[in-house]
């Protein structure tokens, strides 16, 4: 029998650390082991990972580690390894939401943690973007960042995906359209539903074993061939979890609502039916949720009524209609269709303020003088009778020519709107005028041409009075809240911009020749931003800089607590004027009515949850709208492969140069590898792409000519080549 060898003891080096150095070493060891609590470290690993500590050899560390273990400061494990005593405190799990950043890793956003948790894909437990998971912290990274692993998938954000079907023998794989879904979905032969190769399909994930690389799915609907207009539009609808159809019981409930208005109901309201009232909307609009009334009072002041469809009169809180509207939260405006929040019976008929019909409304009525100063405000339920429906074009014609019916009244309102605009900007509002696009489509939905939407005085007239109504509503509720507890409201808030993003905007603006600096604590920040916007107006870089300025801003959202609206420079602001297409406006209507009549209202937590949900759904709608625009832009450019277009450089990265084509406002990328006459690399510090031999430089804002190489409809991407 072999003899057991005695345990080796570390031999100290001649030079021992002094008392002060020893304290520092012990502190560093404790910090290091706390940061690596998920796995014990060897003495050699500890020796290598403590920066700034210099000892003769690893044996000195072994001596110190053994003494620390003897003193119960750290744990000694087998095989010369040591661990933190605090691992049971630190290795705590948190519930959070997955943000899939790339194929390789994700962040888990957890309440109660200041930092998001970084998780490698092989530690995600098959969690997908948006899923709610339980994550365990395994490591502290540099600068307090956290690393972890998912230990449980609590709930899935989605189980249905849209994608293109590929066949391999008798089985299939669906390549999901959703960019954050990086795994193909395996479809057994019995689950193919007779779908063919390159069909665009809706697939339901039915299982995903932990040991399997791919989830298993079942095709539930064939949308059409990849690239077909309707198939791709439906693909976007399903990709973002939207629904074009209402359940039968919802449609039945809407159909049962009476169209008639009783004398009893009229008696409860202020009657505006004999006062001049009209609407101004897009020429193809079907739902009219706001109207303007106008008259001159005996004292020569103006009475202006902003009348909003009284949707909550028809959609009772807690009803099936209300539940469905809350679920959708907003109407979604894709390129060629609308995904409505309310059934057509309500949005286009009962609630729509159509001309020559009595309609129930919720109104803000203002008395204003000729300088657009508000002298009195009345809020309440009304009944109106619109005498005229104007398109924006018709209203603009009256403003420009002073001819036509109601030209005098519209011109006067336009003058007041100009005064209101001046007041807003004097008070610190910011004048973003982003370029929006619309498409001329063939009967089959194919794009013929893309044109920018032009905003004129008629649009701004309506906008100013809607802003005024939203502001008046918010101020009324806020003043009503003074001295009272538990009186929530749904405010539209817009926080101060982030300083780092403002610095980034300064850097980009400088590349275009605009010397300016921004900071969130500047007293004149709004003025400086407006100066930049005005300076670039009408220039090729206008759209780029405006988009960059918007990205530097905080995102507007709904909240029961008011912090003001930075962009509008309003201390209190709400959304009240579009209840046909926005659920928060319905919330505001109900809360205002409750405060006015001392009725019960939901608790704060309920309002907080509603604000969070509607903010998230608003973002989803915006993403879907952008996806439909991008698809149509790429579809349009797919007809122009090999053709040359003028454009402007809008972005520079290590991968390539982004160029916006001037004619179509479609952005594509030229890969650096396509620039064949030189080797080009991206200089992050100078925001330039530079040729190593020629020294040729590509800057933001440079005007270039590009050739269209490829238009990928499936990925909604455009590949370009800059002509050298």
C-alpha positions, 0 to 999 in steps of 0.5 A, spaced: 500 500 500 502 506 497 504 511 503 500 518 503 505 523 502 505 529 506 501 536 504 506 540 501 506 547 504 508 553 501 515 556 502 515 564 503 519 568 499 525 572 502 521 579 501 515 579 505 509 584 504 509 590 509 502 590 513 499 596 508 501 592 502 498 585 506 491 589 507 491 591 500 492 584 497 487 581 502 482 586 500 483 585 492 482 577 493 476 578 497 473 583 491 476 578 486 472 572 489 466 576 490 466 578 482 467 570 481 462 567 486 460 562 481 466 558 480 472 557 485 479 560 483 486 557 483 491 560 487 495 561 480 488 564 477 488 569 483 495 571 482 494 573 475 488 577 476 490 582 481 492 588 478 497 592 481 499 587 486 507 585 486 509 579 490 515 575 488 511 568 486 505 565 487 507 561 493 506 568 497 499 568 495 498 561 497 500 563 504 496 569 504 490 565 501 491 559 506 491 564 512 485 567 510 481 560 509 484 559 516 481 565 519 474 563 515 475 570 511 474 565 504 472 558 503 478 553 501 475 548 496 478 541 493 484 542 488 487 548 491 481 553 489 478 558 493 471 561 493 468 567 496 464 566 503 458 571 500 456 567 494 450 565 497 448 572 498 450 574 491 448 568 487 441 571 487 436 570 481 432 575 478 426 576 474 427 580 467 425 581 460 430 578 454 433 583 450 436 579 444 442 583 442 445 579 437 446 571 435 451 571 441 448 574 447 442 577 450 441 582 456 436 581 461 432 587 463 431 586 471 427 590 476 431 591 482 438 591 478 441 598 476 445 594 470 442 589 465 445 582 466 449 580 460 448 572 458 451 568 452 446 565 448 448 558 450 446 560 457 439 562 455 436 556 456 432 557 449 429 564 451 427 568 446 427 576 445 421 579 449 421 572 454 420 573 461 425 569 465 429 568 471 436 569 471 442 568 476 448 572 476 454 568 475 459 574 475 461 581 476 464 584 470 468 590 469 465 597 471 460 593 475 456 590 469 453 583 471 454 576 467 449 571 468 445 565 466 437 563 465 435 558 470 427 558 468 423 561 462 417 564 466 413 566 460 414 566 452 413 573 449 410 569 443 409 562 440 407 564 433 412 566 428 412 568 420 417 566 416 419 563 409 419 555 408 425 551 406 424 544 405 429 538 406 426 532 403 420 531 407 421 536 412 421 543 413 425 549 416 422 556 417 426 562 417 423 567 421 422 574 419 423 576 426 431 579 426 431 577 433 429 570 432 436 566 430 433 559 430 430 556 424 423 552 426 423 545 424 417 543 421 415 535 421 412 532 415 405 531 418 405 539 420 407 542 413 399 543 411 401 542 404 405 548 404 411 549 398 418 551 398 418 559 399 411 560 401 411 565 407 407 562 413 405 563 420 408 557 424 406 556 431 412 553 436 409 547 439 415 544 443 423 546 444 426 540 448 432 543 452 437 538 448 435 540 441 438 546 437 431 548 433 424 549 436 419 544 433 413 548 429 406 547 426 404 551 420 397 554 422 397 559 416 399 559 409 400 567 407 402 566 400 409 566 396 415 570 399 415 577 395 408 577 394 405 584 396 399 581 401 403 576 403 409 581 406 404 585 409 401 580 412 407 578 414 409 584 418 402 584 421 403 577 424 411 579 426 409 585 430 403 581 433 397 585 430 390 583 428 386 585 422 380 581 424 376 582 431 373 577 434 365 575 432 363 577 439 366 584 439 363 585 432 356 583 435 357 588 441 359 594 436 353 592 432 348 592 438 350 599 439 344 604 438 345 610 433 340 614 435 341 620 440 336 621 445 333 627 448 335 625 455 342 625 452 342 631 449 339 635 455 346 633 459 350 636 454 352 643 452 349 644 445 353 647 439 349 644 433 347 651 431 355 654 432 359 654 426 363 647 426 367 643 421 373 638 420 380 638 417 383 631 415 387 628 410 383 627 403 382 619 404 380 619 411 374 615 414 375 616 421 374 624 423 375 624 431 376 632 432 372 638 429 373 645 430 367 650 432 368 658 431 364 664 433 365 671 435 363 673 441 359 680 443 366 682 446 369 681 440 373 675 443 373 669 439 370 662 442 374 656 439 371 649 441 376 643 440 371 637 439 373 630 440 369 624 439 366 622 445 368 614 444 367 612 452 360 614 451 359 608 446 365 604 449 363 602 456 369 601 461 370 593 462 366 591 456 368 586 451 369 592 446 373 596 451 378 590 453 379 589 446 381 596 445 386 596 451 389 590 448 390 593 441 392 600 445 393 604 438 391 603 431 397 602 426 398 605 420 401 601 415 403 603 408 397 600 404 392 599 410 390 600 417 390 595 423 384 599 427 383 599 435 376 599 434 371 596 429 369 600 423 362 600 426 365 605 431 371 608 428 368 610 421 360 611 423 358 612 430 364 616 433 366 619 426 365 626 426 362 626 419 358 632 416 351 634 416 350 629 422 349 630 430 355 627 434 356 626 441 363 629 443 367 631 449 370 638 448 375 644 450 372 650 449 376 657 449 375 664 449 381 667 446 383 675 444 386 677 438 393 676 440 391 668 442 391 669 449 386 664 453 382 668 457 377 662 459 376 655 458 370 650 459 371 643 459 365 638 458 361 633 454 357 636 448 353 635 442 355 638 435 353 638 428 359 639 423 357 643 417 363 642 412 368 637 411 375 640 409 381 636 406 388 639 408 388 641 401 382 645 401 383 648 407 390 650 405 387 653 398 383 658 403 389 660 407 393 661 400 388 665 396 383 667 401 377 665 397 372 659 398 367 658 403 369 659 410 376 662 407 375 668 412 374 663 418 380 659 416 384 664 415 383 667 422 384 661 425 391 660 422 393 667 424 391 665 431 395 658 430 401 662 428 401 666 434 400 660 438 406 657 435 410 663 436 409 663 444 411 655 444 417 657 441 418 663 445 417 658 451 422 653 449 419 648 444 423 645 439 421 645 432 422 638 429 420 637 422 422 630 420 420 628 413 415 623 412 414 619 406 407 616 402 407 611 396 403 611 390 401 604 389 398 600 383 392 596 384 396 590 386 399 594 392 406 595 388 409 601 389 410 606 383 413 612 387 415 615 393 414 622 395 415 626 401 409 628 405 409 636 405 406 639 412 403 646 410 399 651 414 393 647 414 396 641 418 399 646 423 393 649 424 389 643 427 396 641 430 396 647 434 389 647 437 390 640 438 396 641 442 392 647 446 386 642 448 391 636 450 395 642 454 388 644 457 386 638 459 393 636 463 393 642 467 385 642 469 387 635 472 393 637 475 390 643 478 384 638 481 390 634 484 393 639 488 392 637 496 389 631 494 391 624 494 390 618 489 388 622 483 392 619 477 392 621 470 395 619 464 400 624 462 404 624 456 411 626 458 418 627 455 424 627 459 430 631 458 435 628 453 441 624 455 448 628 455 452 622 452 447 622 446 447 630 445 455 630 445 454 625 439 449 629 436 454 635 437 460 630 434 455 629 428 453 636 427 460 638 427 462 633 421 457 637 417 460 644 419 455 646 424 460 648 430 455 647 436 455 644 443 449 641 447 448 639 454 442 637 458 443 642 463 444 648 458 439 653 460 438 655 452 438 648 450 432 648 446 434 655 442 441 651 440 437 645 438 432 650 434 438 654 431 441 647 428 434 645 425 434 652 422 441 652 419 440 645 416 433 647 413 433 645 405 440 642 405 441 635 403 443 633 411 437 636 413 433 629 414 439 626 417 441 631 422 433 632 424 433 624 425 440 624 429 437 630 434 430 626 435 434 620 437 438 624 442 432 625 445 428 621 450 422 617 448 415 620 449 411 615 453 405 615 458 405 616 465 401 617 471 406 622 474 407 629 470 414 631 469 413 635 463 414 635 456 421 637 454 420 637 446 413 642 447 416 645 453 409 644 457 409 643 464 403 638 463 401 635 457 396 629 456 393 626 450 386 627 449 384 628 442 384 622 438 380 617 442 378 613 436 385 611 435 389 611 441 387 608 448 390 613 453 386 618 450 380 614 452 383 613 459 384 621 459 376 622 457 374 617 463 379 620 468 377 627 467 369 626 467 371 622 474 374 628 477 369 633 474 363 629 477 367 626 483 366 619 481 370 613 483 377 612 479 382 606 478 388 606 483 395 609 481 397 602 480 392 600 475 393 607 471 401 605 472 400 598 468 395 601 463 401 607 461 406 601 461 402 597 456 400 603 452 407 605 451 409 599 449 404 598 444 405 605 441 412 603 440 410 596 437 406 600 432 411 605 430 416 599 429 411 596 424 409 602 420 417 603 419 417 596 417 412 597 412 415 603 409 422 600 409 419 594 405 416 598 400 422 602 399 426 596 398 420 593 393 421 600 389 428 599 388 428 592 386 425 594 380 432 599 379 437 594 379 444 596 376 441 603 375 445 609 378 442 614 383 444 620 387 445 620 395 447 622 401 452 619 406 448 618 412 452 613 416 459 610 417 460 603 420 466 598 420 462 594 415 460 599 410 457 606 408 450 608 409 447 612 403 440 615 403 438 615 395 435 622 394 429 620 390 426 615 394 429 617 401 431 609 401 437 608 405 442 602 403 449 600 405 455 600 401 460 594 404 467 597 404 469 591 400 465 593 394 470 599 394 475 596 390 480 601 388 483 601 395 483 598 402 478 602 406 477 602 414 473 606 419 476 611 423 471 611 429 474 617 433 474 622 426 467 618 424 470 617 417 472 612 412 479 612 410 483 609 404 489 607 406 493 608 400 489 614 397 488 617 403 481 618 400 476 620 405 468 619 406 464 623 411 457 624 413 453 628 409 458 627 402 454 627 396 455 621 392 452 616 386 451 609 387 449 603 383 443 599 386 446 592 387 441 588 390 434 589 394 433 583 399 425 583 400 425 578 405 431 582 409 428 589 407 435 591 406 438 594 400 445 593 397 449 599 394 456 600 390 458 607 391 461 609 384 468 611 385 
